[in-house]
Amino acid sequence: MALNEPSFYILAALAQQPLHGYGILTQASQLRPTDQYGQRPMKISTVYAALERLAAEGLIEIDSEQIHQGRLRRYYRLTRAGNLALQEQTRRYAALTQAGQRRLAL
């Protein structure tokens, strides 16, 4: 299963521990390389839409829910399928990088 870029970074952010939405946004933004303007952050709307999609696909699931400052904070974790998808996509990106590097060396 090929993952789009935001989904890849979200799964990578969740690889070590469950996180809530803002924590996922923060971690995923730190993992992303900077763009041409030196910016990394993803939009919060992108993250929440991806979380819904990834949960529907069975790649993440709700770990717990807590009330924080009067608001519900939902924590997500990777499922086994999510872990496997992240591993597969990481191998794919590594192979793409190696192929590009070989071509550039010609």
C-alpha positions as a Python dict, from the first residue, in 0.01 Angstrom:
ca = {
    (1, 'M'): (0, 0, 0),
    (2, 'A'): (151, 332, -105),
    (3, 'L'): (104, 613, 146),
    (4, 'N'): (81, 979, 60),
    (5, 'E'): (335, 1208, 224),
    (6, 'P'): (118, 1334, 514),
    (7, 'S'): (9, 978, 598),
    (8, 'F'): (369, 856, 596),
    (9, 'Y'): (477, 1128, 841),
    (10, 'I'): (175, 1067, 1064),
    (11, 'L'): (249, 694, 1086),
    (12, 'A'): (617, 772, 1151),
    (13, 'A'): (517, 1012, 1429),
    (14, 'L'): (313, 736, 1592),
    (15, 'A'): (586, 471, 1558),
    (16, 'Q'): (724, 522, 1908),
    (17, 'Q'): (422, 608, 2119),
    (18, 'P'): (55, 706, 2112),
    (19, 'L'): (-4, 1076, 2053),
    (20, 'H'): (-300, 1313, 2041),
    (21, 'G'): (-379, 1520, 1732),
    (22, 'Y'): (-165, 1822, 1816),
    (23, 'G'): (123, 1596, 1923),
    (24, 'I'): (97, 1414, 1591),
    (25, 'L'): (100, 1746, 1405),
    (26, 'T'): (409, 1859, 1597),
    (27, 'Q'): (602, 1533, 1550),
    (28, 'A'): (505, 1491, 1184),
    (29, 'S'): (605, 1852, 1110),
    (30, 'Q'): (945, 1794, 1272),
    (31, 'L'): (1001, 1486, 1058),
    (32, 'R'): (925, 1665, 731),
    (33, 'P'): (1209, 1828, 542),
    (34, 'T'): (1176, 2202, 499),
    (35, 'D'): (1026, 2327, 175),
    (36, 'Q'): (1165, 2597, -52),
    (37, 'Y'): (1043, 2860, 194),
    (38, 'G'): (1203, 2693, 496),
    (39, 'Q'): (866, 2577, 629),
    (40, 'R'): (775, 2231, 756),
    (41, 'P'): (439, 2238, 928),
    (42, 'M'): (142, 2049, 799),
    (43, 'K'): (-201, 2200, 827),
    (44, 'I'): (-411, 2078, 1117),
    (45, 'S'): (-698, 2008, 876),
    (46, 'T'): (-466, 1780, 674),
    (47, 'V'): (-370, 1588, 987),
    (48, 'Y'): (-726, 1534, 1111),
    (49, 'A'): (-852, 1429, 767),
    (50, 'A'): (-561, 1184, 739),
    (51, 'L'): (-629, 1050, 1091),
    (52, 'E'): (-988, 969, 993),
    (53, 'R'): (-875, 800, 672),
    (54, 'L'): (-595, 603, 841),
    (55, 'A'): (-835, 485, 1114),
    (56, 'A'): (-1090, 377, 851),
    (57, 'E'): (-813, 183, 674),
    (58, 'G'): (-717, 11, 1001),
    (59, 'L'): (-365, 159, 1011),
    (60, 'I'): (-422, 349, 1336),
    (61, 'E'): (-669, 318, 1622),
    (62, 'I'): (-773, 512, 1927),
    (63, 'D'): (-547, 433, 2221),
    (64, 'S'): (-725, 644, 2484),
    (65, 'E'): (-930, 957, 2538),
    (66, 'Q'): (-879, 1222, 2807),
    (67, 'I'): (-1039, 1550, 2898),
    (68, 'H'): (-780, 1827, 2893),
    (69, 'Q'): (-884, 2184, 2977),
    (70, 'G'): (-1247, 2092, 2912),
    (71, 'R'): (-1179, 1942, 2569),
    (72, 'L'): (-1162, 1581, 2458),
    (73, 'R'): (-809, 1475, 2368),
    (74, 'R'): (-798, 1155, 2164),
    (75, 'Y'): (-472, 958, 2153),
    (76, 'Y'): (-395, 739, 1852),
    (77, 'R'): (-156, 447, 1810),
    (78, 'L'): (-32, 239, 1519),
    (79, 'T'): (-197, -95, 1455),
    (80, 'R'): (3, -393, 1336),
    (81, 'A'): (-115, -314, 982),
    (82, 'G'): (-1, 46, 1027),
    (83, 'N'): (340, -65, 1143),
    (84, 'L'): (374, -295, 842),
    (85, 'A'): (258, -19, 604),
    (86, 'L'): (517, 219, 750),
    (87, 'Q'): (792, -41, 713),
    (88, 'E'): (689, -113, 352),
    (89, 'Q'): (676, 255, 258),
    (90, 'T'): (1014, 318, 425),
    (91, 'R'): (1170, 40, 216),
    (92, 'R'): (1004, 182, -96),
    (93, 'Y'): (1140, 532, -31),
    (94, 'A'): (1488, 388, 33),
    (95, 'A'): (1478, 202, -300),
    (96, 'L'): (1359, 514, -482),
    (97, 'T'): (1638, 717, -324),
    (98, 'Q'): (1901, 461, -424),
    (99, 'A'): (1771, 451, -781),
    (100, 'G'): (1780, 830, -803),
    (101, 'Q'): (2130, 846, -660),
    (102, 'R'): (2255, 587, -910),
    (103, 'R'): (2106, 783, -1199),
    (104, 'L'): (2252, 1110, -1077),
    (105, 'A'): (2596, 949, -1053),
    (106, 'L'): (2593, 863, -1427),
}
